Amino acid sequence: MLTPEVLGSALPVGRFVLGLRRLLNEEPTLQHQMLRGEIARWSRARSGHVYLTLRDDDGSIDAVMWSSRAPRMDLEEGSEVVVIGSVDLYPTRGHLQLQVASIHAVDTIGELEAERRKLIAALKAEGVLDRPRRPLPALPRHVAIVIGSQSAAEADVLRLSEDRWPGLRRTVIGVLVQGEKAAEELARGLRVAARLADPIYAASRGAPPVDVIIVGRGGGSTEDLWAFNLERVARAVVSMPVPVVSAVGHESDVLVSDLVADVRASTPSDAVERVVPVRSDLEQHHDDLALRLEASAARRFAETRQHHRLLRHRLAGAPASGLSRARGQLGDLRSRLDQTVDARLTETANRLVERGHALQRAVDVHLGRQRERLAGLGAALRTTDPRKVLERGYGMLQQPDGSVIGSVGDVAVGDALMVHLADGTVTTAVEDVHRT
């Protein structure tokens, strides 16, 4: 039991922290030191203060630059810098940090960041980053969780998933998520999850196959999370047969596992909220849908009954109204038929009159042409009439058989001849024949 004397000699935490801060500020080797490292985190507050983390292969330290000393331009994470600063202790939180007085960028990036960027470029060139992402199952049957063994993140994931869907099949694959063997462990855990996703293997174990995988860890420094930037882990994520959720508790940087996964979650808890639906919400939604379906069915039945009553009413009055409509339609048809017949008869009569006129005109034209032709033929006939020749004093000789004599060779001395003149015929005989 603590006595009042012992309690009175206990040093308050605030005085201890202030004393520790005084010792750090008075230690020459911790003040105004020139340090070289890689920027792991960089953020600028509204006040203008810059908060950053410096790292190398062996360690890291948080740092602050007050607004009066902060550069105007932000430096890129992964850049290598040289700073001058002093170690200080923030008493309120007991947080050790480096107060940076000046910072100068080295025109190179750190080796780790260079490897990360090289890997991202290679994955992009292969088309890995542009491949279609697989959607998460609406109702997962079996979730595999690759996460730090016995970690707070594991406990949060199990608790939250059980709260959202009690009894959901979950398989936790505990691995190392930090250190030299972390990448190997993460790849091994993903291979185990892939085996559990094989339907044949899952059936042999009497369990449904894994249909979604969560891989991740809780928060930490950039160095703590670096295993998720390594190629071995990235390739393992890409090779999974089911959708993968990358759930690493960080905000300031995008890890390679985030880029290759089907879904990125900010934390393991966020991953659970994306993967596991709330069963009570679904049940409530199901009840709401059932009520809406029942109400819709009742409404449709009522509408159908009303429609049937209307049809019966219309059917009852259908004969009388149908006959009335039929008579009206018949009268309309008769009137339209009479109008059509009258119009067709009138049209036909008009066409007959027009055709009669056209025929009369054609006959008149034809007769006129025939008269002109006949007159021409009469004139030609009159011109060639032999009697017209005889009237000019000529005669026409014929033998008694009627043959016309056109040459002295046609007669001989003693032949009887008939001489036709304009006013009669003379019979004579040939006394002599003279040839010209």
VOPAGU-2260 file (C-alpha; in pm, 1 decimal, decimal comma):
REM VOPAGU-2260
SITE   aa  ch    i         X         Y         Z
SITE  MET   A    0       0,0       0,0       0,0
SITE  LEU   A    1     132,0     339,3     -98,3
SITE  THR   A    2     194,3     573,6     191,0
SITE  PRO   A    3     150,1     950,3     172,2
SITE  GLU   A    4     526,7     986,8     184,3
SITE  VAL   A    5     569,6     760,3    -119,7
SITE  LEU   A    6     294,1     939,2    -309,9
SITE  GLY   A    7     449,2    1272,6    -229,0
SITE  SER   A    8     785,3    1162,3    -372,7
SITE  ALA   A    9     633,4    1042,9    -704,4
SITE  LEU   A   10     730,9    1270,8    -990,0
SITE  PRO   A   11     440,9    1403,4   -1202,1
SITE  VAL   A   12     451,4    1291,4   -1565,0
SITE  GLY   A   13     447,6    1648,2   -1694,3
SITE  ARG   A   14     755,3    1745,4   -1492,0
SITE  PHE   A   15     932,8    1429,4   -1608,8
SITE  VAL   A   16     855,3    1498,3   -1974,3
SITE  LEU   A   17     965,5    1861,6   -1939,2
SITE  GLY   A   18    1286,6    1749,6   -1777,4
SITE  LEU   A   19    1345,8    1499,9   -2056,1
SITE  ARG   A   20    1284,4    1772,5   -2308,9
SITE  ARG   A   21    1535,7    1998,0   -2132,4
SITE  LEU   A   22    1798,4    1723,3   -2142,9
SITE  LEU   A   23    1741,2    1669,0   -2515,3
SITE  ASN   A   24    1766,0    2040,8   -2587,7
SITE  GLU   A   25    2088,8    2069,3   -2388,2
SITE  GLU   A   26    2257,2    1771,9   -2560,4
SITE  PRO   A   27    2488,6    1920,2   -2830,7
SITE  THR   A   28    2488,9    1605,5   -3044,8
SITE  LEU   A   29    2111,2    1629,3   -3084,0
SITE  GLN   A   30    2101,8    1995,5   -3188,1
SITE  HIS   A   31    2164,5    2147,6   -3531,1
SITE  GLN   A   32    2252,7    1816,4   -3688,6
SITE  MET   A   33    2278,7    1768,6   -4065,7
SITE  LEU   A   34    2082,6    1457,7   -4168,4
SITE  ARG   A   35    2024,7    1286,4   -4502,3
SITE  GLY   A   36    1724,0    1071,4   -4579,5
SITE  GLU   A   37    1418,0    1006,5   -4794,1
SITE  ILE   A   38    1082,7    1182,5   -4747,5
SITE  ALA   A   39     831,2     916,3   -4648,3
SITE  ARG   A   40     544,9    1155,3   -4569,2
SITE  TRP   A   41     482,7    1521,5   -4647,3
SITE  SER   A   42     179,1    1729,1   -4552,7
SITE  ARG   A   43     120,2    2102,6   -4514,9
SITE  ALA   A   44    -131,4    2225,0   -4255,5
SITE  ARG   A   45    -357,4    2526,6   -4303,3
SITE  SER   A   46    -131,4    2714,9   -4065,2
SITE  GLY   A   47     153,5    2669,4   -4313,2
SITE  HIS   A   48     347,1    2426,4   -4093,1
SITE  VAL   A   49     489,8    2122,7   -4273,9
SITE  TYR   A   50     487,0    1779,5   -4115,3
SITE  LEU   A   51     706,2    1511,0   -4265,9
SITE  THR   A   52     878,2    1182,4   -4197,3
SITE  LEU   A   53    1240,6    1112,6   -4287,4
SITE  ARG   A   54    1364,8     759,4   -4338,0
SITE  ASP   A   55    1642,1     538,6   -4468,5
SITE  ASP   A   56    1703,3     165,5   -4461,2
SITE  ASP   A   57    1782,2     167,4   -4088,6
SITE  GLY   A   58    1522,9     397,1   -3935,2
SITE  SER   A   59    1284,4     690,2   -3955,1
SITE  ILE   A   60    1188,4    1000,0   -3757,7
SITE  ASP   A   61     898,6    1242,6   -3767,9
SITE  ALA   A   62     981,3    1606,9   -3828,1
SITE  VAL   A   63     817,4    1946,9   -3839,3
SITE  MET   A   64     901,0    2271,9   -4015,6
SITE  TRP   A   65     730,7    2582,2   -3883,2
SITE  SER   A   66     562,9    2802,1   -4142,9
SITE  SER   A   67     834,1    3069,0   -4114,2
SITE  ARG   A   68    1097,5    2816,4   -4228,1
SITE  ALA   A   69     893,1    2588,2   -4457,5
SITE  PRO   A   70     969,1    2601,5   -4831,6
SITE  ARG   A   71     705,2    2750,0   -5057,0
SITE  MET   A   72     694,0    2446,1   -5282,8
SITE  ASP   A   73     596,9    2101,2   -5156,0
SITE  LEU   A   74     852,8    1826,6   -5196,5
SITE  GLU   A   75     752,2    1494,0   -5346,9
SITE  GLU   A   76     733,9    1191,0   -5125,5
SITE  GLY   A   77    1024,0     961,8   -5203,8
SITE  SER   A   78    1262,0    1250,3   -5269,0
SITE  GLU   A   79    1600,8    1237,9   -5101,8
SITE  VAL   A   80    1684,0    1547,1   -4893,3
SITE  VAL   A   81    1943,3    1691,7   -4656,4
SITE  VAL   A   82    1805,7    1874,6   -4350,4
SITE  ILE   A   83    1945,5    2068,1   -4058,3
SITE  GLY   A   84    1744,4    2019,9   -3744,6
SITE  SER   A   85    1731,7    1965,8   -3370,5
SITE  VAL   A   86    1563,4    1693,4   -3167,6
SITE  ASP   A   87    1270,1    1810,4   -2958,8
SITE  LEU   A   88    1000,7    1650,5   -2743,7
SITE  TYR   A   89     636,8    1757,5   -2766,7
SITE  PRO   A   90     531,9    1746,3   -2397,0
SITE  THR   A   91     157,3    1716,7   -2446,5
SITE  ARG   A   92     187,3    1388,9   -2636,4
SITE  GLY   A   93     536,8    1283,0   -2535,6
SITE  HIS   A   94     615,2    1276,0   -2908,7
SITE  LEU   A   95     978,7    1286,6   -3016,3
SITE  GLN   A   96    1032,9    1482,1   -3335,6
SITE  LEU   A   97    1291,0    1671,4   -3533,1
SITE  GLN   A   98    1249,2    2046,4   -3569,0
SITE  VAL   A   99    1387,1    2123,9   -3914,4
SITE  ALA   A  100    1546,8    2461,7   -3970,0
SITE  SER   A  101    1628,5    2409,6   -4338,2
SITE  ILE   A  102    1580,7    2146,6   -4604,2
SITE  HIS   A  103    1753,2    2087,4   -4936,8
SITE  ALA   A  104    1644,0    1835,7   -5199,6
SITE  VAL   A  105    1895,9    1595,2   -5346,7
SITE  ASP   A  106    1815,2    1547,7   -5714,3
SITE  THR   A  107    1748,8    1177,1   -5671,3
SITE  ILE   A  108    1475,9     968,3   -5511,6
SITE  GLY   A  109    1537,4     708,8   -5249,0
SITE  GLU   A  110    1621,8     355,4   -5351,7
SITE  LEU   A  111    1300,4     210,2   -5206,4
SITE  GLU   A  112    1083,6     463,7   -5384,7
SITE  ALA   A  113    1276,6     407,8   -5705,5
SITE  GLU   A  114    1207,0      36,1   -5689,3
SITE  ARG   A  115     839,6     105,6   -5619,5
SITE  ARG   A  116     807,2     333,1   -5920,3
SITE  LYS   A  117     992,3      86,9   -6140,4
SITE  LEU   A  118     752,0    -189,1   -6035,8
SITE  ILE   A  119     447,3      31,2   -6104,4
SITE  ALA   A  120     583,4     117,4   -6450,1
SITE  ALA   A  121     641,5    -251,3   -6528,2
SITE  LEU   A  122     291,8    -349,1   -6414,8
SITE  LYS   A  123     140,1     -71,5   -6623,7
SITE  ALA   A  124     339,3    -178,3   -6930,0
SITE  GLU   A  125     209,6    -534,1   -6885,2
SITE  GLY   A  126    -149,7    -406,4   -6870,7
SITE  VAL   A  127    -197,0    -527,2   -6513,3
SITE  LEU   A  128    -312,0    -186,5   -6389,2
SITE  ASP   A  129    -558,5    -145,8   -6677,2
SITE  ARG   A  130    -724,7    -486,3   -6652,5
SITE  PRO   A  131   -1096,3    -499,2   -6565,4
SITE  ARG   A  132   -1163,2    -512,4   -6191,1
SITE  ARG   A  133   -1385,9    -789,9   -6058,0
SITE  PRO   A  134   -1694,8    -685,4   -5860,0
SITE  LEU   A  135   -1738,1    -795,7   -5500,6
SITE  PRO   A  136   -2005,3   -1061,3   -5437,2
SITE  ALA   A  137   -2332,5    -915,1   -5312,4
SITE  LEU   A  138   -2364,6   -1188,9   -5047,0
SITE  PRO   A  139   -2029,5   -1355,7   -4976,7
SITE  ARG   A  140   -2043,0   -1715,0   -4857,1
SITE  HIS   A  141   -1682,9   -1744,7   -4743,0
SITE  VAL   A  142   -1436,1   -1462,9   -4674,1
SITE  ALA   A  143   -1061,6   -1522,8   -4646,9
SITE  ILE   A  144    -872,8   -1262,6   -4439,7
SITE  VAL   A  145    -493,4   -1241,0   -4478,8
SITE  ILE   A  146    -382,2   -1016,6   -4193,2
SITE  GLY   A  147    -129,5    -973,1   -3913,2
SITE  SER   A  148    -148,5   -1268,2   -3677,2
SITE  GLN   A  149    -294,3   -1185,1   -3333,1
SITE  SER   A  150    -307,0    -815,3   -3427,8
SITE  ALA   A  151    -555,4    -549,4   -3324,9
SITE  ALA   A  152    -660,3    -529,2   -3690,7
SITE  GLU   A  153    -747,4    -899,5   -3685,3
SITE  ALA   A  154    -959,5    -855,1   -3374,7
SITE  ASP   A  155   -1139,2    -555,2   -3527,8
SITE  VAL   A  156   -1210,0    -743,1   -3848,9
SITE  LEU   A  157   -1353,9   -1046,3   -3671,1
SITE  ARG   A  158   -1563,7    -838,7   -3434,0
SITE  LEU   A  159   -1702,5    -613,0   -3705,5
SITE  SER   A  160   -1778,4    -897,0   -3949,8
SITE  GLU   A  161   -1958,1   -1092,1   -3675,0
SITE  ASP   A  162   -2159,9    -783,1   -3582,4
SITE  ARG   A  163   -2262,6    -726,4   -3944,1
SITE  TRP   A  164   -2337,8   -1088,4   -4037,0
SITE  PRO   A  165   -2339,8   -1334,3   -3744,8
SITE  GLY   A  166   -2219,2   -1679,7   -3841,1
SITE  LEU   A  167   -2064,2   -1575,4   -4171,4
SITE  ARG   A  168   -1796,8   -1822,4   -4280,7
SITE  ARG   A  169   -1455,4   -1656,8   -4228,5
SITE  THR   A  170   -1105,8   -1795,4   -4250,2
SITE  VAL   A  171    -829,7   -1584,6   -4094,1
SITE  ILE   A  172    -483,0   -1653,4   -4232,8
SITE  GLY   A  173    -238,1   -1498,7   -3987,1
SITE  VAL   A  174      90,2   -1375,8   -4140,4
SITE  LEU   A  175     376,1   -1138,5   -4071,4
SITE  VAL   A  176     298,9    -798,3   -4220,3
SITE  GLN   A  177     619,8    -617,9   -4124,6
SITE  GLY   A  178     987,3    -696,8   -4156,3
SITE  GLU   A  179    1209,2    -882,6   -4398,4
SITE  LYS   A  180     983,7   -1188,8   -4422,6
SITE  ALA   A  181     659,8    -995,8   -4453,4
SITE  ALA   A  182     641,9   -1016,0   -4833,7
SITE  GLU   A  183     699,9   -1391,6   -4828,8
SITE  GLU   A  184     439,9   -1437,0   -4555,6
SITE  LEU   A  185     180,0   -1225,9   -4736,3
SITE  ALA   A  186     233,1   -1420,3   -5059,8
SITE  ARG   A  187     200,3   -1748,2   -4867,4
SITE  GLY   A  188    -122,8   -1632,6   -4704,5
SITE  LEU   A  189    -267,0   -1539,1   -5042,5
SITE  ARG   A  190    -176,1   -1879,4   -5184,2
SITE  VAL   A  191    -362,8   -2043,5   -4897,5
SITE  ALA   A  192    -665,3   -1822,7   -4969,3
SITE  ALA   A  193    -650,1   -1917,1   -5337,6
SITE  ARG   A  194    -650,7   -2286,0   -5243,7
SITE  LEU   A  195    -958,9   -2230,3   -5028,7
SITE  ALA   A  196   -1126,7   -2069,0   -5330,8
SITE  ASP   A  197   -1092,9   -2393,8   -5529,2
SITE  PRO   A  198   -1444,2   -2549,3   -5532,4
SITE  ILE   A  199   -1309,2   -2906,6   -5531,7
SITE  TYR   A  200   -1075,8   -2843,4   -5238,3
SITE  ALA   A  201   -1344,5   -2651,5   -5050,6
SITE  ALA   A  202   -1593,9   -2935,2   -5103,1
SITE  SER   A  203   -1340,1   -3183,1   -4961,4
SITE  ARG   A  204   -1331,4   -2970,1   -4646,2
SITE  GLY   A  205   -1709,5   -2943,0   -4629,9
SITE  ALA   A  206   -1706,4   -2565,8   -4671,2
SITE  PRO   A  207   -1819,0   -2324,1   -4941,3
SITE  PRO   A  208   -1532,9   -2192,9   -5157,7
SITE  VAL   A  209   -1382,8   -1855,5   -5073,4
SITE  ASP   A  210   -1541,0   -1591,7   -5297,1
SITE  VAL   A  211   -1357,7   -1279,3   -5173,8
SITE  ILE   A  212   -1019,7   -1213,4   -5010,0
SITE  ILE   A  213    -919,2    -928,9   -4775,4
SITE  VAL   A  214    -545,9    -865,9   -4740,4
SITE  GLY   A  215    -401,8    -590,4   -4525,6
SITE  ARG   A  216    -295,0    -461,9   -4188,4
SITE  GLY   A  217    -349,1    -172,0   -3952,0
SITE  GLY   A  218    -171,8     159,7   -3975,8
SITE  GLY   A  219     199,2     222,6   -3944,3
SITE  SER   A  220     488,0     416,7   -4085,1
SITE  THR   A  221     577,8     397,7   -4449,6
SITE  GLU   A  222     856,9     154,8   -4365,2
SITE  ASP   A  223     614,4     -66,7   -4174,5
SITE  LEU   A  224     384,6     -83,3   -4475,9
SITE  TRP   A  225     656,6    -133,9   -4735,7
SITE  ALA   A  226     592,7    -505,8   -4785,3
SITE  PHE   A  227     271,6    -410,3   -4967,9
SITE  ASN   A  228     486,6    -224,8   -5223,3
SITE  LEU   A  229     693,9    -529,9   -5317,5
SITE  GLU   A  230     657,3    -722,6   -5642,0
SITE  ARG   A  231     608,5   -1058,8   -5473,8
SITE  VAL   A  232     295,4    -938,2   -5296,9
SITE  ALA   A  233     166,4    -752,8   -5604,3
SITE  ARG   A  234     201,2   -1061,8   -5824,8
SITE  ALA   A  235      27,7   -1275,6   -5564,6
SITE  VAL   A  236    -267,5   -1035,0   -5549,7
SITE  VAL   A  237    -300,5   -1032,8   -5930,0
SITE  SER   A  238    -298,1   -1414,3   -5946,4
SITE  MET   A  239    -593,4   -1462,5   -5711,3
SITE  PRO   A  240    -896,9   -1638,8   -5866,8
SITE  VAL   A  241   -1150,5   -1425,5   -5676,8
SITE  PRO   A  242   -1180,1   -1051,5   -5602,1
SITE  VAL   A  243    -917,6    -909,6   -5363,6
SITE  VAL   A  244    -959,8    -609,6   -5132,6
SITE  SER   A  245    -638,5    -431,0   -5036,3
SITE  ALA   A  246    -698,7    -299,1   -4682,4
SITE  VAL   A  247    -391,4    -124,6   -4544,3
SITE  GLY   A  248    -447,0     143,8   -4280,2
SITE  HIS   A  249    -286,5     444,2   -4445,0
SITE  GLU   A  250    -399,0     758,1   -4621,9
SITE  SER   A  251     -94,5     955,9   -4734,4
SITE  ASP   A  252      31,4     717,3   -5002,6
SITE  VAL   A  253    -101,4     464,4   -5249,0
SITE  LEU   A  254      60,5     124,6   -5214,9
SITE  VAL   A  255     122,7    -110,8   -5505,7
SITE  SER   A  256    -120,4    -361,1   -5352,3
SITE  ASP   A  257    -388,0     -90,2   -5373,6
SITE  LEU   A  258    -317,3     -42,8   -5744,3
SITE  VAL   A  259    -341,4    -410,9   -5839,8
SITE  ALA   A  260    -628,9    -515,9   -5612,3
SITE  ASP   A  261    -987,3    -523,2   -5732,1
SITE  VAL   A  262   -1095,0    -286,0   -5451,8
SITE  ARG   A  263    -897,5     -50,5   -5227,5
SITE  ALA   A  264   -1014,8       2,7   -4869,6
SITE  SER   A  265    -870,2     261,8   -4635,6
SITE  THR   A  266    -851,4      22,2   -4338,1
SITE  PRO   A  267    -928,8    -343,4   -4262,5
SITE  SER   A  268   -1251,0    -229,7   -4095,7
SITE  ASP   A  269   -1345,2     -37,9   -4409,1
SITE  ALA   A  270   -1279,6    -354,8   -4609,3
SITE  VAL   A  271   -1522,4    -550,0   -4390,2
SITE  GLU   A  272   -1786,9    -282,1   -4439,1
SITE  ARG   A  273   -1740,3    -308,5   -4816,3
SITE  VAL   A  274   -1742,2    -689,7   -4825,7
SITE  VAL   A  275   -1985,8    -796,1   -4553,6
SITE  PRO   A  276   -2340,3    -657,9   -4567,1
SITE  VAL   A  277   -2540,0    -592,3   -4251,8
SITE  ARG   A  278   -2771,2    -888,6   -4216,5
SITE  SER   A  279   -3035,8    -699,7   -4020,5
SITE  ASP   A  280   -3043,8    -431,5   -4291,1
SITE  LEU   A  281   -3093,1    -694,9   -4560,8
SITE  GLU   A  282   -3363,6    -862,5   -4358,7
SITE  GLN   A  283   -3535,7    -528,0   -4309,5
SITE  HIS   A  284   -3500,2    -458,1   -4679,2
SITE  HIS   A  285   -3643,4    -801,6   -4754,3
SITE  ASP   A  286   -3939,9    -732,7   -4525,2
SITE  ASP   A  287   -3992,9    -396,2   -4693,2
SITE  LEU   A  288   -3987,0    -560,7   -5035,0
SITE  ALA   A  289   -4231,7    -827,3   -4918,9
SITE  LEU   A  290   -4470,7    -560,5   -4789,3
SITE  ARG   A  291   -4437,6    -360,6   -5110,3
SITE  LEU   A  292   -4495,4    -675,2   -5316,1
SITE  GLU   A  293   -4803,4    -763,3   -5113,2
SITE  ALA   A  294   -4940,6    -411,4   -5145,5
SITE  SER   A  295   -4866,6    -407,8   -5517,6
SITE  ALA   A  296   -5037,6    -745,3   -5564,8
SITE  ALA   A  297   -5344,8    -627,0   -5370,9
SITE  ARG   A  298   -5357,6    -310,1   -5579,6
SITE  ARG   A  299   -5330,0    -506,7   -5902,8
SITE  PHE   A  300   -5605,5    -746,9   -5791,5
SITE  ALA   A  301   -5831,1    -452,3   -5709,3
SITE  GLU   A  302   -5758,7    -293,9   -6046,5
SITE  THR   A  303   -5828,5    -625,7   -6220,9
SITE  ARG   A  304   -6161,5    -669,4   -6039,5
SITE  GLN   A  305   -6260,9    -314,8   -6131,5
SITE  HIS   A  306   -6166,0    -381,7   -6492,3
SITE  HIS   A  307   -6371,7    -702,2   -6494,9
SITE  ARG   A  308   -6677,5    -520,0   -6356,3
SITE  LEU   A  309   -6638,9    -255,2   -6626,7
SITE  LEU   A  310   -6615,3    -524,2   -6894,2
SITE  ARG   A  311   -6929,8    -698,7   -6762,8
SITE  HIS   A  312   -7117,0    -368,7   -6768,1
SITE  ARG   A  313   -7005,8    -296,9   -7120,7
SITE  LEU   A  314   -7085,3    -653,7   -7228,3
SITE  ALA   A  315   -7439,0    -628,4   -7088,3
SITE  GLY   A  316   -7514,0    -326,2   -7305,3
SITE  ALA   A  317   -7315,7    -452,2   -7598,9
SITE  PRO   A  318   -7605,3    -601,5   -7814,3
SITE  ALA   A  319   -7819,9    -287,1   -7819,7
SITE  SER   A  320   -7531,8     -51,9   -7859,2
SITE  GLY   A  321   -7374,2    -286,8   -8113,6
SITE  LEU   A  322   -7688,8    -297,1   -8327,5
SITE  SER   A  323   -7722,9      79,6   -8309,4
SITE  ARG   A  324   -7363,6     124,9   -8412,9
SITE  ALA   A  325   -7409,8    -133,8   -8689,4
SITE  ARG   A  326   -7717,5      49,2   -8826,8
SITE  GLY   A  327   -7532,5     375,8   -8819,1
SITE  GLN   A  328   -7233,8     220,4   -8990,1
SITE  LEU   A  329   -7461,3      55,1   -9250,0
SITE  GLY   A  330   -7628,2     390,1   -9323,7
SITE  ASP   A  331   -7290,5     552,5   -9360,2
SITE  LEU   A  332   -7175,8     275,0   -9592,2
SITE  ARG   A  333   -7494,6     304,1   -9804,9
SITE  SER   A  334   -7453,7     680,3   -9834,1
SITE  ARG   A  335   -7087,7     641,5   -9921,5
SITE  LEU   A  336   -7177,5     370,9  -10179,9
SITE  ASP   A  337   -7443,0     593,2  -10344,8
SITE  GLN   A  338   -7199,6     881,6  -10357,2
SITE  THR   A  339   -6932,9     656,4  -10500,9
SITE  VAL   A  340   -7165,8     512,1  -10770,0
SITE  ASP   A  341   -7291,3     858,7  -10871,7
SITE  ALA   A  342   -6939,3     988,0  -10889,2
SITE  ARG   A  343   -6823,6     687,6  -11096,3
SITE  LEU   A  344   -7121,5     720,0  -11336,3
SITE  THR   A  345   -7063,2    1090,7  -11381,1
SITE  GLU   A  346   -6697,6    1031,3  -11435,7
SITE  THR   A  347   -6768,9     754,4  -11690,1
SITE  ALA   A  348   -7024,6     970,9  -11877,4
SITE  ASN   A  349   -6776,7    1254,5  -11897,1
SITE  ARG   A  350   -6511,5    1020,3  -12029,0
SITE  LEU   A  351   -6754,7     884,2  -12295,4
SITE  VAL   A  352   -6841,5    1236,5  -12411,2
SITE  GLU   A  353   -6475,6    1328,7  -12427,9
SITE  ARG   A  354   -6394,4    1010,5  -12620,4
SITE  GLY   A  355   -6692,8    1071,9  -12863,1
SITE  HIS   A  356   -6561,5    1419,0  -12936,4
SITE  ALA   A  357   -6214,3    1282,8  -12984,9
SITE  LEU   A  358   -6345,0    1009,1  -13221,0
SITE  GLN   A  359   -6543,8    1262,8  -13427,9
SITE  ARG   A  360   -6235,2    1481,2  -13457,4
SITE  ALA   A  361   -6028,4    1182,9  -13565,1
SITE  VAL   A  362   -6290,8    1079,1  -13830,0
SITE  ASP   A  363   -6310,2    1431,8  -13970,1
SITE  VAL   A  364   -5933,4    1452,6  -13994,5
SITE  HIS   A  365   -5914,5    1109,2  -14163,1
SITE  LEU   A  366   -6190,6    1193,1  -14416,9
SITE  GLY   A  367   -6025,0    1523,8  -14498,1
SITE  ARG   A  368   -5698,2    1345,1  -14565,8
SITE  GLN   A  369   -5873,9    1081,3  -14785,6
SITE  ARG   A  370   -6054,1    1352,4  -14986,0
SITE  GLU   A  371   -5724,4    1528,4  -15046,3
SITE  ARG   A  372   -5566,9    1197,9  -15153,7
SITE  LEU   A  373   -5862,6    1114,6  -15384,8
SITE  ALA   A  374   -5844,2    1457,9  -15547,6
SITE  GLY   A  375   -5474,0    1407,0  -15609,9
SITE  LEU   A  376   -5533,0    1061,6  -15761,3
SITE  GLY   A  377   -5814,7    1201,0  -15987,8
SITE  ALA   A  378   -5586,1    1473,8  -16110,5
SITE  ALA   A  379   -5312,6    1221,0  -16184,9
SITE  LEU   A  380   -5564,7     992,0  -16361,1
SITE  ARG   A  381   -5697,0    1271,4  -16577,0
SITE  THR   A  382   -5345,9    1362,8  -16674,0
SITE  THR   A  383   -5272,6    1008,7  -16794,6
SITE  ASP   A  384   -5616,4     943,7  -16966,2
SITE  PRO   A  385   -5550,9     825,0  -17331,2
SITE  ARG   A  386   -5858,1    1007,4  -17455,2
SITE  LYS   A  387   -5693,4    1333,8  -17372,7
SITE  VAL   A  388   -5414,4    1236,1  -17613,1
SITE  LEU   A  389   -5659,5    1135,1  -17882,6
SITE  GLU   A  390   -5832,7    1473,3  -17851,4
SITE  ARG   A  391   -5505,2    1634,2  -17961,1
SITE  GLY   A  392   -5524,7    1449,6  -18300,9
SITE  TYR   A  393   -5348,0    1126,2  -18218,6
SITE  GLY   A  394   -5481,1     774,2  -18280,2
SITE  MET   A  395   -5432,6     436,7  -18115,7
SITE  LEU   A  396   -5383,4     120,0  -18325,0
SITE  GLN   A  397   -5514,4    -218,6  -18217,4
SITE  GLN   A  398   -5528,6    -557,4  -18380,5
SITE  PRO   A  399   -5866,3    -719,5  -18402,2
SITE  ASP   A  400   -5785,8    -924,7  -18092,3
SITE  GLY   A  401   -5742,3    -598,6  -17895,3
SITE  SER   A  402   -5359,9    -598,3  -17878,1
SITE  VAL   A  403   -5219,2    -248,3  -17887,8
SITE  ILE   A  404   -4968,9    -188,1  -18168,5
SITE  GLY   A  405   -4670,5       4,7  -18040,0
SITE  SER   A  406   -4416,3     -80,2  -18315,4
SITE  VAL   A  407   -4409,2    -153,3  -18695,8
SITE  GLY   A  408   -4267,6    -484,8  -18604,3
SITE  ASP   A  409   -4604,2    -582,7  -18454,7
SITE  VAL   A  410   -4782,4    -573,8  -18803,3
SITE  ALA   A  411   -4737,8    -717,2  -19150,4
SITE  VAL   A  412   -4875,6    -622,7  -19492,6
SITE  GLY   A  413   -5234,8    -727,9  -19519,9
SITE  ASP   A  414   -5307,2    -719,5  -19139,4
SITE  ALA   A  415   -5641,1    -571,1  -19045,6
SITE  LEU   A  416   -5614,7    -277,4  -18801,7
SITE  MET   A  417   -5851,7     -72,9  -18587,8
SITE  VAL   A  418   -5767,9     294,3  -18558,2
SITE  HIS   A  419   -5920,3     458,8  -18255,7
SITE  LEU   A  420   -5973,2     835,7  -18282,9
SITE  ALA   A  421   -6124,8    1081,5  -18039,0
SITE  ASP   A  422   -6469,9    1057,2  -18194,7
SITE  GLY   A  423   -6475,6     695,9  -18323,3
SITE  THR   A  424   -6299,3     391,4  -18467,0
SITE  VAL   A  425   -6179,7     326,7  -18832,1
SITE  THR   A  426   -6110,1     -25,3  -18967,9
SITE  THR   A  427   -5827,2     -47,6  -19228,8
SITE  ALA   A  428   -5557,7    -285,7  -19361,0
SITE  VAL   A  429   -5178,8    -261,1  -19387,8
SITE  GLU   A  430   -5063,5    -204,1  -19744,8
SITE  ASP   A  431   -4699,1    -135,9  -19678,2
SITE  VAL   A  432   -4453,5    -126,7  -19380,3
SITE  HIS   A  433   -4171,8     126,8  -19366,4
SITE  ARG   A  434   -3913,2     115,8  -19090,7
SITE  THR   A  435   -3742,5     437,2  -18991,8
